């Protein structure tokens, strides 16, 4: 059997794998990417980041959601929105993403093989291709960027049509009248609000007594108020004891004796590292109970010196944006290049309806650290742009140090939050102060004016 030799082999072609492969190729290394899916791009392109955001945009456009502030809740652009309507835009977007990625690999002379990789020893992998052919490759360095798979516990009667996991939800054959979602993490909350914008009745079940615990509590409170105001039923501190599927409906029996009935059910309570078929026992690597790999947080090196890991397979924060940086840093460290560590604070975006985005410390974290602080709040309805857009909800919260006047955290819930956050991110990482926002002029009318309003709100309360 012919053995092919590379400087670096990257297993997985999502954001982390893609960035690592191109980084290594840019410095003249011979790189192979192994992707077990039929097309490159990983979960990010095919079942996660890009599809869910495309679905969100399609729903908001076809439903007329953004115009309902003016024309009322019954306003719709298209009366009967079908699953095919939702899929059409999705396929165009995914085709484009794959095309761009393949072009990037070709331009940088990155080799790609489609198949499932498995370690034979610490420097060698076997790849079984779609045609059933087995090829052997070895490399000086490996990057594991295999991503995650949905967590599928035995008590959930998955069937791929009515009871779905977070990868299958994009293949809905019909738009249901009602849906139960189990798990109020980022994915569960995103889909709950997207389906609600389609006027589907949504019940969101979460065993903990809170949602999105890593987000500033005041922002989550505002967000939950909006969810309830729109008719989303929140069942917090509720555990599913049993899930049954009949010919006509899905029934969730909660531990407190209540039942939740709906047309469909989405199980969104976590994901597992896709490591079980990698043959890690042959290269001396272990995983945790959720199939995740441990790495050095600065270099992304595993316990095996020449094997690195990045992206969702190493756990939090599991963002496409941070995964890309992890892949780049891992490749640089493996190849002995200067990795240029990113700034301390990165933005977190939740593409719910409305969006949530945050950077820096929450008010709870500032309190825990004992930092004297003041907050400033701006409501989107206070801005002229907010009136033009018909926004009744949405807010920005900024936290400033009383001692240094520096921005400590910026938190936004509302339309355009994931774009707006970058102004706060730049000021935060450049160690800017309240005075930047007070003294600068912002385009008018824009939602970005909220920065000035929130800063003046804080300034009014600060000791002179």
The 8 nearest C-alpha neighbors of each residue, nearest first, counted from 0:
[[1, 2, 135, 134, 133, 3, 136, 125],
 [2, 0, 3, 135, 134, 136, 4, 133],
 [1, 3, 135, 136, 0, 4, 137, 134],
 [4, 2, 136, 137, 135, 1, 5, 134],
 [3, 5, 137, 138, 136, 2, 6, 139],
 [6, 4, 138, 7, 29, 30, 137, 8],
 [5, 7, 29, 138, 139, 28, 30, 140],
 [8, 6, 140, 30, 5, 138, 141, 139],
 [7, 9, 31, 141, 30, 32, 138, 142],
 [8, 10, 142, 32, 141, 16, 31, 11],
 [9, 11, 33, 143, 144, 32, 145, 142],
 [10, 12, 145, 144, 34, 16, 33, 13],
 [13, 11, 16, 17, 40, 41, 39, 34],
 [12, 14, 41, 40, 16, 15, 17, 11],
 [13, 15, 323, 17, 16, 319, 322, 18],
 [16, 14, 326, 323, 322, 310, 18, 17],
 [17, 15, 12, 19, 144, 13, 11, 18],
 [16, 18, 12, 20, 14, 19, 15, 13],
 [17, 19, 21, 15, 323, 16, 327, 20],
 [18, 20, 326, 327, 22, 16, 330, 17],
 [21, 19, 23, 17, 22, 18, 16, 24],
 [20, 22, 24, 18, 23, 19, 25, 17],
 [21, 23, 19, 25, 20, 24, 18, 327],
 [24, 22, 20, 21, 25, 28, 26, 330],
 [23, 25, 28, 21, 27, 26, 22, 107],
 [26, 24, 22, 23, 27, 21, 107, 28],
 [27, 25, 24, 23, 28, 22, 21, 334],
 [26, 28, 24, 25, 29, 23, 30, 107],
 [29, 27, 24, 23, 26, 6, 30, 25],
 [28, 30, 6, 5, 24, 7, 27, 31],
 [31, 29, 7, 109, 8, 5, 28, 6],
 [30, 32, 110, 8, 111, 109, 9, 33],
 [33, 31, 9, 111, 10, 8, 110, 112],
 [32, 34, 10, 112, 11, 113, 111, 9],
 [35, 33, 113, 11, 36, 114, 12, 39],
 [34, 36, 114, 115, 113, 37, 33, 11],
 [37, 35, 38, 34, 39, 113, 41, 114],
 [36, 38, 35, 113, 39, 34, 114, 129],
 [39, 37, 36, 40, 97, 34, 113, 41],
 [38, 40, 12, 41, 34, 97, 36, 37],
 [41, 39, 13, 44, 12, 97, 43, 38],
 [40, 42, 13, 43, 12, 44, 39, 45],
 [41, 43, 46, 45, 47, 44, 13, 40],
 [44, 42, 48, 47, 41, 45, 49, 13],
 [45, 43, 40, 49, 42, 41, 46, 47],
 [44, 46, 42, 43, 47, 41, 50, 40],
 [47, 45, 42, 166, 50, 44, 43, 48],
 [48, 46, 43, 42, 50, 51, 49, 45],
 [47, 49, 43, 51, 50, 52, 44, 46],
 [48, 50, 44, 52, 51, 43, 47, 53],
 [51, 49, 53, 52, 47, 48, 46, 54],
 [50, 52, 54, 53, 49, 48, 47, 55],
 [51, 53, 55, 49, 54, 50, 48, 56],
 [54, 52, 50, 56, 55, 51, 89, 49],
 [55, 53, 51, 57, 52, 56, 50, 58],
 [54, 56, 52, 58, 53, 57, 193, 51],
 [55, 57, 53, 59, 58, 54, 60, 52],
 [58, 56, 54, 60, 55, 59, 61, 53],
 [57, 59, 55, 61, 60, 56, 62, 54],
 [58, 60, 64, 56, 62, 57, 61, 63],
 [61, 59, 57, 63, 58, 62, 56, 64],
 [62, 60, 58, 76, 63, 77, 59, 57],
 [61, 63, 75, 64, 76, 59, 60, 58],
 [64, 62, 75, 76, 60, 61, 66, 65],
 [63, 65, 59, 62, 67, 66, 196, 60],
 [64, 66, 63, 67, 59, 68, 60, 388],
 [67, 65, 68, 64, 63, 69, 70, 389],
 [66, 68, 71, 70, 69, 72, 64, 65],
 [67, 69, 389, 66, 71, 70, 390, 391],
 [70, 68, 67, 389, 66, 71, 388, 390],
 [69, 71, 67, 74, 68, 66, 72, 73],
 [72, 70, 67, 73, 74, 69, 68, 66],
 [71, 73, 67, 74, 70, 68, 64, 75],
 [72, 74, 71, 75, 67, 70, 198, 63],
 [75, 73, 72, 71, 67, 70, 63, 76],
 [76, 74, 63, 62, 77, 78, 73, 61],
 [75, 77, 63, 61, 62, 78, 74, 60],
 [78, 76, 75, 61, 79, 62, 80, 63],
 [77, 79, 75, 80, 76, 62, 61, 74],
 [80, 78, 77, 81, 75, 62, 76, 61],
 [79, 81, 84, 78, 77, 82, 61, 85],
 [82, 80, 84, 83, 174, 79, 85, 173],
 [81, 83, 85, 173, 84, 174, 172, 86],
 [82, 84, 86, 81, 85, 87, 172, 80],
 [85, 83, 81, 82, 86, 87, 80, 88],
 [84, 86, 82, 83, 87, 57, 54, 88],
 [85, 87, 89, 83, 84, 88, 82, 90],
 [88, 86, 89, 84, 90, 85, 83, 91],
 [89, 87, 91, 90, 86, 92, 85, 57],
 [88, 90, 86, 92, 87, 91, 53, 93],
 [89, 91, 93, 92, 88, 87, 94, 86],
 [92, 90, 88, 94, 89, 93, 95, 87],
 [91, 93, 95, 89, 90, 94, 88, 96],
 [94, 92, 96, 90, 95, 91, 89, 97],
 [95, 93, 91, 97, 92, 96, 90, 98],
 [94, 96, 98, 92, 93, 97, 99, 91],
 [95, 97, 93, 99, 98, 94, 100, 92],
 [98, 96, 100, 94, 99, 95, 101, 93],
 [97, 99, 95, 101, 96, 100, 102, 94],
 [100, 98, 102, 96, 97, 101, 95, 103],
 [99, 101, 103, 97, 102, 98, 96, 104],
 [102, 100, 104, 98, 103, 99, 97, 105],
 [101, 103, 105, 99, 100, 104, 106, 98],
 [104, 102, 100, 106, 101, 105, 99, 107],
 [103, 105, 109, 101, 107, 102, 106, 108],
 [106, 104, 108, 102, 107, 103, 109, 101],
 [107, 105, 103, 104, 108, 102, 109, 101],
 [106, 108, 104, 105, 109, 24, 103, 21],
 [109, 107, 105, 106, 104, 110, 24, 30],
 [108, 110, 104, 30, 107, 31, 105, 111],
 [109, 111, 31, 32, 30, 108, 112, 104],
 [112, 110, 32, 31, 33, 109, 113, 34],
 [111, 113, 33, 114, 32, 34, 110, 31],
 [114, 112, 34, 35, 33, 128, 111, 37],
 [113, 115, 128, 35, 127, 126, 129, 34],
 [114, 116, 35, 126, 127, 128, 117, 34],
 [117, 115, 126, 125, 124, 277, 114, 127],
 [116, 118, 277, 278, 124, 125, 126, 119],
 [117, 119, 124, 278, 120, 123, 281, 277],
 [120, 118, 124, 123, 281, 117, 125, 121],
 [119, 121, 281, 123, 282, 118, 122, 124],
 [120, 122, 282, 123, 281, 118, 119, 283],
 [123, 121, 137, 120, 138, 139, 124, 140],
 [124, 122, 137, 120, 119, 136, 118, 121],
 [125, 123, 118, 117, 119, 136, 135, 137],
 [124, 126, 135, 117, 134, 116, 118, 136],
 [127, 125, 116, 134, 115, 133, 114, 128],
 [128, 126, 133, 114, 115, 132, 131, 134],
 [127, 129, 114, 131, 132, 130, 113, 126],
 [128, 130, 131, 114, 127, 113, 132, 37],
 [131, 129, 128, 132, 127, 114, 133, 113],
 [132, 130, 128, 129, 127, 133, 114, 126],
 [131, 133, 128, 130, 127, 134, 129, 126],
 [134, 132, 127, 126, 128, 131, 125, 135],
 [135, 133, 126, 125, 127, 132, 136, 2],
 [136, 134, 125, 2, 124, 126, 3, 1],
 [137, 135, 3, 2, 124, 123, 4, 125],
 [136, 138, 123, 4, 122, 124, 3, 5],
 [139, 137, 5, 6, 140, 7, 4, 122],
 [138, 140, 6, 7, 122, 305, 5, 141],
 [141, 139, 7, 305, 138, 306, 6, 8],
 [142, 140, 306, 8, 7, 9, 307, 143],
 [141, 143, 307, 9, 308, 306, 144, 10],
 [142, 144, 308, 10, 145, 307, 9, 141],
 [145, 143, 11, 16, 309, 146, 10, 310],
 [144, 146, 11, 143, 273, 10, 312, 147],
 [147, 145, 312, 311, 144, 273, 272, 310],
 [148, 146, 272, 273, 271, 270, 312, 311],
 [147, 149, 271, 270, 273, 272, 150, 146],
 [148, 150, 270, 271, 151, 165, 164, 269],
 [149, 151, 270, 271, 269, 152, 148, 268],
 [152, 150, 149, 153, 155, 164, 266, 157],
 [153, 151, 154, 155, 150, 156, 157, 266],
 [152, 154, 155, 151, 156, 157, 150, 242],
 [153, 155, 152, 156, 241, 242, 151, 240],
 [154, 156, 153, 157, 152, 242, 151, 241],
 [157, 155, 158, 154, 162, 242, 243, 244],
 [158, 156, 162, 155, 163, 159, 164, 161],
 [157, 159, 162, 160, 156, 161, 163, 155],
 [158, 160, 163, 157, 162, 161, 167, 164],
 [161, 159, 158, 162, 163, 171, 172, 263],
 [162, 160, 263, 163, 264, 159, 158, 262],
 [163, 161, 264, 157, 158, 263, 160, 265],
 [164, 162, 265, 159, 167, 157, 168, 161],
 [163, 165, 266, 167, 166, 265, 168, 149],
 [164, 166, 168, 167, 267, 149, 163, 266],
 [167, 165, 46, 164, 168, 169, 149, 47],
 [168, 166, 164, 169, 170, 165, 163, 159],
 [167, 169, 170, 165, 171, 166, 163, 164],
 [168, 170, 167, 171, 166, 46, 50, 51],
 [169, 171, 168, 167, 172, 86, 160, 82],
 [172, 170, 173, 169, 168, 82, 160, 174],
 [171, 173, 82, 170, 174, 160, 83, 81],
 [174, 172, 82, 171, 175, 81, 83, 170],
 [173, 175, 82, 81, 176, 171, 172, 80],
 [176, 174, 177, 262, 173, 263, 178, 199],
 [175, 177, 199, 200, 262, 174, 178, 261],
 [178, 176, 200, 261, 199, 262, 175, 201],
 [179, 177, 263, 201, 261, 264, 262, 200],
 [180, 178, 264, 202, 201, 203, 261, 265],
 [179, 181, 265, 203, 264, 266, 204, 202],
 [182, 180, 204, 266, 267, 203, 268, 205],
 [181, 183, 268, 267, 205, 187, 184, 204],
 [184, 182, 187, 188, 205, 210, 185, 203],
 [183, 185, 187, 186, 182, 188, 211, 210],
 [184, 186, 188, 187, 189, 349, 183, 211],
 [187, 185, 189, 188, 184, 190, 267, 183],
 [188, 186, 183, 184, 190, 267, 189, 182],
 [187, 189, 191, 183, 185, 186, 190, 184],
 [190, 188, 351, 186, 187, 191, 192, 350],
 [189, 191, 193, 187, 192, 188, 194, 186],
 [192, 190, 188, 194, 189, 193, 187, 195],
 [191, 193, 195, 352, 190, 194, 189, 351],
 [192, 194, 190, 196, 195, 191, 55, 352],
 [195, 193, 197, 196, 191, 192, 199, 190],
 [194, 196, 192, 198, 199, 197, 193, 191],
 [195, 197, 193, 198, 194, 192, 64, 58],
 [198, 196, 194, 195, 199, 62, 58, 193],
 [199, 197, 195, 196, 200, 194, 176, 62],
 [198, 200, 195, 176, 177, 197, 194, 201],
 [199, 201, 177, 195, 178, 198, 176, 231],
 [202, 200, 178, 231, 179, 177, 199, 195],
 [201, 203, 232, 179, 231, 233, 180, 204],
 [202, 204, 180, 233, 234, 179, 181, 232],
 [205, 203, 234, 181, 182, 235, 180, 233],
 [204, 206, 235, 182, 183, 207, 237, 236],
 [207, 205, 236, 237, 238, 235, 208, 204],
 [208, 206, 236, 209, 205, 235, 237, 210],
 [207, 209, 236, 235, 206, 210, 205, 237],
 [210, 208, 207, 212, 235, 211, 236, 205],
 [209, 211, 212, 183, 184, 208, 207, 219],
 [212, 210, 213, 214, 184, 209, 185, 219],
 [211, 213, 214, 210, 209, 216, 215, 219],
 [214, 212, 211, 215, 361, 216, 210, 219],
 [215, 213, 212, 211, 216, 219, 361, 218],
 [214, 216, 361, 218, 217, 362, 219, 213],
 [217, 215, 219, 218, 220, 214, 212, 363],
 [218, 216, 220, 219, 215, 221, 214, 362],
 [217, 219, 221, 220, 216, 215, 222, 412],
 [220, 218, 222, 216, 221, 217, 223, 215],
 [219, 221, 217, 223, 218, 222, 216, 224],
 [222, 220, 224, 218, 219, 223, 217, 225],
 [221, 223, 219, 225, 224, 220, 218, 226],
 [224, 222, 226, 220, 225, 221, 219, 227],
 [223, 225, 221, 227, 222, 226, 228, 220],
 [224, 226, 228, 222, 223, 227, 229, 221],
 [227, 225, 223, 229, 231, 224, 228, 222],
 [226, 228, 230, 231, 224, 229, 225, 223],
 [227, 229, 225, 226, 230, 224, 231, 223],
 [230, 228, 226, 227, 231, 225, 195, 224],
 [229, 231, 227, 228, 232, 226, 200, 201],
 [232, 230, 227, 201, 226, 229, 202, 233],
 [231, 233, 202, 203, 230, 201, 234, 227],
 [234, 232, 203, 235, 202, 204, 231, 227],
 [233, 235, 204, 237, 203, 205, 232, 236],
 [234, 236, 205, 208, 237, 233, 204, 206],
 [237, 235, 208, 206, 207, 205, 234, 238],
 [238, 236, 206, 235, 205, 234, 204, 253],
 [239, 237, 206, 253, 254, 240, 236, 205],
 [238, 240, 253, 241, 252, 254, 251, 237],
 [241, 239, 254, 253, 252, 238, 242, 251],
 [240, 242, 252, 239, 251, 243, 154, 253],
 [241, 243, 251, 250, 155, 252, 244, 154],
 [244, 242, 250, 249, 251, 241, 245, 156],
 [243, 245, 249, 248, 250, 246, 242, 156],
 [246, 244, 248, 247, 249, 243, 250, 262],
 [245, 247, 248, 244, 249, 161, 262, 243],
 [246, 248, 245, 262, 249, 244, 261, 263],
 [249, 247, 262, 245, 261, 244, 246, 250],
 [248, 250, 244, 261, 260, 243, 262, 263],
 [251, 249, 260, 243, 259, 242, 244, 252],
 [252, 250, 242, 259, 258, 241, 253, 239],
 [253, 251, 258, 241, 240, 239, 257, 242],
 [252, 254, 239, 240, 257, 255, 256, 238],
 [253, 255, 240, 256, 238, 239, 252, 237],
 [256, 254, 253, 257, 237, 238, 252, 240],
 [257, 255, 254, 253, 252, 258, 240, 239],
 [258, 256, 253, 255, 252, 259, 254, 251],
 [259, 257, 252, 251, 253, 260, 250, 256],
 [258, 260, 251, 250, 252, 261, 257, 179],
 [259, 261, 250, 249, 258, 251, 248, 262],
 [260, 262, 177, 178, 249, 263, 248, 179],
 [261, 263, 248, 177, 178, 249, 175, 176],
 [264, 262, 161, 178, 261, 162, 249, 179],
 [263, 265, 179, 162, 178, 180, 163, 161],
 [264, 266, 180, 163, 164, 162, 267, 179],
 [265, 267, 181, 164, 180, 268, 163, 264],
 [268, 266, 182, 187, 181, 165, 269, 265],
 [269, 267, 182, 266, 181, 150, 270, 184],
 [270, 268, 150, 267, 149, 271, 182, 184],
 [269, 271, 149, 150, 148, 147, 272, 268],
 [272, 270, 289, 147, 148, 150, 290, 149],
 [271, 273, 147, 290, 312, 291, 274, 146],
 [274, 272, 147, 148, 146, 145, 275, 271],
 [273, 275, 277, 272, 276, 290, 145, 291],
 [274, 276, 277, 273, 290, 278, 279, 272],
 [277, 275, 278, 274, 117, 273, 279, 116],
 [276, 278, 117, 279, 274, 275, 118, 116],
 [279, 277, 118, 117, 280, 276, 281, 119],
 [278, 280, 281, 284, 282, 277, 283, 118],
 [279, 281, 283, 278, 282, 284, 285, 118],
 [282, 280, 120, 279, 278, 119, 283, 118],
 [281, 283, 121, 279, 120, 280, 284, 118],
 [284, 282, 280, 281, 279, 285, 303, 121],
 [283, 285, 279, 282, 280, 286, 302, 303],
 [286, 284, 283, 292, 287, 279, 280, 293],
 [285, 287, 292, 290, 291, 288, 284, 293],
 [286, 288, 290, 291, 289, 292, 285, 293],
 [289, 287, 290, 286, 291, 271, 272, 285],
 [288, 290, 271, 287, 291, 272, 286, 270],
 [291, 289, 272, 286, 287, 271, 288, 274],
 [292, 290, 272, 286, 312, 313, 287, 289],
 [291, 293, 286, 313, 312, 294, 287, 290],
 [294, 292, 313, 301, 291, 295, 286, 302],
 [295, 293, 301, 299, 300, 296, 292, 308],
 [294, 296, 299, 300, 298, 297, 301, 293],
 [297, 295, 299, 294, 298, 300, 293, 325],
 [298, 296, 295, 299, 340, 328, 300, 294],
 [297, 299, 300, 295, 329, 296, 332, 328],
 [300, 298, 295, 294, 329, 296, 307, 308],
 [299, 301, 307, 294, 298, 295, 306, 308],
 [302, 300, 294, 303, 307, 306, 293, 299],
 [301, 303, 304, 300, 284, 294, 293, 306],
 [304, 302, 301, 306, 305, 284, 283, 300],
 [303, 305, 306, 302, 301, 300, 307, 140],
 [304, 306, 140, 303, 141, 307, 139, 333],
 [307, 305, 141, 303, 304, 301, 140, 142],
 [306, 308, 300, 142, 301, 299, 141, 143],
 [307, 309, 143, 142, 299, 144, 300, 301],
 [310, 308, 144, 325, 326, 15, 313, 322],
 [309, 311, 322, 15, 312, 144, 313, 317],
 [310, 312, 317, 146, 314, 313, 147, 309],
 [311, 313, 146, 272, 291, 310, 314, 147],
 [312, 314, 292, 291, 311, 309, 310, 293],
 [315, 313, 311, 312, 317, 316, 291, 310],
 [316, 314, 317, 313, 311, 318, 310, 312],
 [315, 317, 318, 314, 321, 311, 322, 347],
 [318, 316, 311, 315, 314, 310, 319, 322],
 [319, 317, 320, 321, 316, 322, 311, 310],
 [318, 320, 322, 321, 14, 323, 317, 43],
 [319, 321, 318, 323, 322, 324, 14, 317],
 [322, 320, 324, 318, 323, 319, 325, 317],
 [323, 321, 310, 15, 325, 319, 324, 320],
 [324, 322, 15, 14, 326, 321, 325, 320],
 [323, 325, 327, 321, 326, 322, 328, 320],
 [324, 326, 322, 328, 323, 327, 309, 329],
 [327, 325, 15, 19, 329, 323, 324, 328],
 [326, 328, 19, 324, 330, 325, 329, 18],
 [329, 327, 331, 338, 325, 330, 326, 324],
 [330, 328, 326, 332, 299, 331, 327, 298],
 [331, 329, 333, 19, 327, 328, 332, 23],
 [332, 330, 336, 328, 338, 334, 329, 333],
 [331, 333, 335, 329, 334, 330, 336, 298],
 [332, 334, 330, 331, 335, 329, 140, 305],
 [335, 333, 331, 332, 336, 330, 23, 140],
 [336, 334, 332, 333, 331, 337, 338, 330],
 [335, 337, 331, 334, 332, 338, 333, 330],
 [338, 336, 339, 331, 335, 332, 328, 340],
 [337, 339, 328, 331, 340, 336, 332, 327],
 [340, 338, 337, 341, 328, 331, 336, 342],
 [339, 341, 338, 342, 328, 297, 343, 324],
 [340, 342, 339, 343, 324, 344, 345, 338],
 [343, 341, 344, 428, 340, 345, 429, 339],
 [342, 344, 341, 345, 428, 340, 359, 427],
 [345, 343, 342, 359, 358, 428, 346, 424],
 [344, 346, 358, 347, 343, 424, 342, 359],
 [347, 345, 358, 357, 348, 356, 424, 344],
 [346, 348, 357, 356, 358, 345, 349, 318],
 [349, 347, 356, 417, 355, 350, 346, 357],
 [350, 348, 355, 351, 354, 356, 185, 347],
 [351, 349, 354, 189, 348, 352, 355, 52],
 [350, 352, 189, 354, 353, 349, 192, 188],
 [353, 351, 192, 354, 193, 350, 189, 196],
 [352, 354, 413, 351, 414, 412, 355, 350],
 [355, 353, 351, 350, 413, 352, 416, 349],
 [356, 354, 412, 349, 411, 416, 348, 413],
 [357, 355, 348, 417, 411, 347, 416, 410],
 [356, 358, 410, 347, 346, 409, 411, 420],
 [359, 357, 346, 409, 408, 345, 424, 344],
 [360, 358, 408, 344, 407, 409, 361, 357],
 [361, 359, 408, 364, 407, 365, 362, 358],
 [360, 362, 215, 364, 363, 408, 365, 359],
 [361, 363, 365, 364, 366, 215, 360, 398],
 [362, 364, 366, 361, 365, 367, 215, 216],
 [365, 363, 367, 361, 366, 362, 360, 368],
 [364, 366, 362, 368, 367, 363, 370, 360],
 [367, 365, 369, 363, 364, 368, 370, 362],
 [366, 368, 364, 369, 365, 363, 370, 362],
 [367, 369, 365, 366, 370, 364, 363, 371],
 [368, 370, 366, 367, 365, 371, 364, 372],
 [369, 371, 368, 365, 372, 366, 400, 367],
 [372, 370, 401, 400, 369, 402, 373, 366],
 [373, 371, 400, 401, 399, 370, 398, 374],
 [372, 374, 399, 398, 457, 401, 400, 461],
 [375, 373, 398, 457, 397, 399, 376, 396],
 [374, 376, 457, 453, 456, 397, 454, 396],
 [375, 377, 453, 396, 395, 456, 397, 374],
 [378, 376, 453, 395, 449, 394, 452, 379],
 [377, 379, 394, 380, 381, 393, 395, 376],
 [380, 378, 393, 385, 381, 382, 394, 377],
 [379, 381, 385, 378, 382, 391, 390, 386],
 [382, 380, 379, 378, 383, 385, 377, 386],
 [383, 381, 385, 384, 380, 379, 386, 446],
 [384, 382, 386, 385, 444, 387, 381, 445],
 [383, 385, 444, 387, 445, 382, 386, 446],
 [384, 386, 380, 382, 388, 390, 379, 383],
 [387, 385, 389, 383, 384, 388, 380, 390],
 [386, 388, 384, 385, 389, 383, 390, 444],
 [389, 387, 385, 386, 390, 384, 66, 65],
 [388, 390, 68, 386, 387, 69, 385, 391],
 [391, 389, 385, 392, 388, 380, 386, 68],
 [390, 392, 380, 389, 68, 393, 379, 385],
 [393, 391, 390, 379, 380, 413, 394, 378],
 [394, 392, 413, 379, 412, 378, 414, 391],
 [393, 395, 378, 412, 379, 377, 411, 413],
 [394, 396, 411, 377, 376, 410, 378, 412],
 [395, 397, 376, 410, 375, 409, 411, 453],
 [398, 396, 409, 375, 374, 408, 410, 453],
 [397, 399, 374, 408, 407, 373, 406, 409],
 [400, 398, 406, 407, 373, 405, 372, 404],
 [401, 399, 372, 404, 405, 402, 403, 371],
 [402, 400, 372, 404, 371, 403, 399, 373],
 [401, 403, 400, 404, 371, 372, 405, 370],
 [402, 404, 405, 400, 401, 432, 399, 406],
 [405, 403, 400, 432, 401, 399, 433, 402],
 [406, 404, 432, 403, 400, 399, 431, 407],
 [405, 407, 399, 432, 427, 408, 398, 431],
 [408, 406, 399, 398, 360, 359, 405, 400],
 [407, 409, 359, 360, 398, 358, 397, 406],
 [408, 410, 397, 358, 357, 396, 423, 359],
 [411, 409, 357, 396, 395, 356, 397, 358],
 [412, 410, 395, 356, 416, 355, 394, 357],
 [413, 411, 355, 393, 394, 354, 416, 218],
 [414, 412, 393, 353, 354, 416, 394, 415],
 [413, 415, 416, 353, 354, 393, 412, 352],
 [414, 416, 418, 417, 419, 413, 354, 446],
 [417, 415, 419, 418, 356, 354, 411, 414],
 [416, 418, 356, 348, 415, 420, 419, 354],
 [419, 417, 416, 415, 420, 421, 356, 422],
 [420, 418, 416, 421, 417, 415, 422, 447],
 [419, 421, 423, 422, 418, 417, 416, 424],
 [422, 420, 424, 423, 419, 425, 418, 346],
 [423, 421, 425, 424, 420, 419, 426, 447],
 [422, 424, 426, 421, 420, 425, 427, 409],
 [423, 425, 421, 427, 422, 426, 428, 358],
 [424, 426, 422, 428, 427, 423, 429, 421],
 [425, 427, 431, 429, 423, 424, 428, 430],
 [426, 428, 430, 424, 429, 425, 406, 431],
 [429, 427, 430, 425, 426, 424, 342, 344],
 [428, 430, 426, 427, 431, 425, 424, 342],
 [431, 429, 427, 428, 426, 405, 432, 406],
 [432, 430, 426, 429, 405, 427, 406, 435],
 [433, 431, 405, 404, 434, 406, 435, 430],
 [432, 434, 435, 436, 404, 454, 405, 406],
 [433, 435, 437, 432, 436, 438, 404, 431],
 [436, 434, 433, 438, 437, 432, 439, 431],
 [435, 437, 451, 434, 439, 438, 433, 454],
 [438, 436, 434, 435, 451, 439, 454, 455],
 [437, 439, 435, 436, 434, 440, 451, 433],
 [440, 438, 436, 437, 435, 441, 451, 434],
 [439, 441, 442, 438, 436, 437, 451, 448],
 [442, 440, 448, 443, 439, 447, 445, 451],
 [443, 441, 445, 444, 440, 448, 447, 446],
 [444, 442, 445, 441, 448, 384, 383, 446],
 [443, 445, 384, 383, 442, 446, 448, 382],
 [446, 444, 384, 443, 447, 448, 442, 383],
 [445, 447, 448, 449, 384, 385, 382, 379],
 [448, 446, 449, 445, 450, 419, 441, 442],
 [447, 449, 450, 446, 451, 445, 441, 452],
 [448, 450, 452, 447, 451, 377, 446, 453],
 [451, 449, 448, 453, 452, 447, 454, 436],
 [450, 452, 454, 436, 448, 449, 453, 437],
 [451, 453, 449, 455, 454, 450, 377, 456],
 [454, 452, 375, 376, 377, 456, 450, 455],
 [453, 455, 451, 457, 456, 452, 375, 450],
 [456, 454, 458, 452, 457, 453, 459, 451],
 [455, 457, 375, 453, 454, 459, 458, 452],
 [456, 458, 375, 454, 374, 455, 460, 459],
 [459, 457, 455, 461, 460, 456, 454, 433],
 [460, 458, 456, 457, 461, 455, 462, 454],
 [461, 459, 457, 458, 462, 456, 373, 374],
 [460, 462, 458, 459, 457, 463, 373, 401],
 [463, 461, 460, 401, 458, 459, 373, 457],
 [462, 461, 460, 458, 459, 401, 402, 404]]
